[in-house]
Amino acid sequence: MEQFADFPRRKKDGITFEAVNRLLTQQLYAGIVEVARWGVSPREGKHEPLVSKETWAKIQERLNAKQAVAPVRKDASEDFPLRGFVACACCEQPMSAAWAKGRNKRYAYYSCFTKGCPERRKSIAKDKLEQRFDTLIKSLRPSRSLFDMSRAIWRDLWEARGMKVEQRTKSIAGDLKKIGKQIDLFLDRIVNTDSPTVISAYEARIRDLEHERLLLSEKSRKKHEPQTSFEGSFRTAMNFLANP
Ligand SMILES: [Zn+2]
């Protein structure tokens, strides 16, 4: 936003976090009007929303979410990448790590510090533990055939989903045709009747059908193309699985 000269800013030193927060929490953008000081409770506005209510709600949820639940310490340093990720074999609590001073140099080690654990304070040298972790990760690499098979299964599912969407689009087109025919039918009947009561009943029916037709044609205009290709969607996941 700072690159756009037109973007309104209060300070000369750029866009503040508060400004970004205001943007992300402004419910007017989702089409909702609310003015508490005038007693106007939240309601549907008459203007065109910039984002859907679904999107807006998702943003609020994410903004209000508590911090990520990863067992990472704030001071997690480069020294001990596995701290908090490796569990004690005895009590299954996350292990911690520290530097210890020896006579001549410092030693890096992981250890369980859980109170009451029989293995508490038994240390494992950093290098030893990290090497074993390395070996474990390598053993997780799937075989070529397993990898190819899961890829084939995902592709099948991807194509099946595509077929379903196609079928639904076709069935909407069929429904639209049917409604068109029904409307024509009622119009014919109106022409052939003299009773005002019957005519207005037919007219009401036509109005309903027209509503239905509007809804369906909005649905049929919606794009059902996948947003990315199969390759684009799965490349990262497959690369990761191939070599965790
Ligand atoms: Zn333990």
Residues whose N, C-alpha, C, O or C-beta is under 5 A from the ligand:
A	BS01	ZN	C88 C90 C91 E92 C112 T114 C117 E119
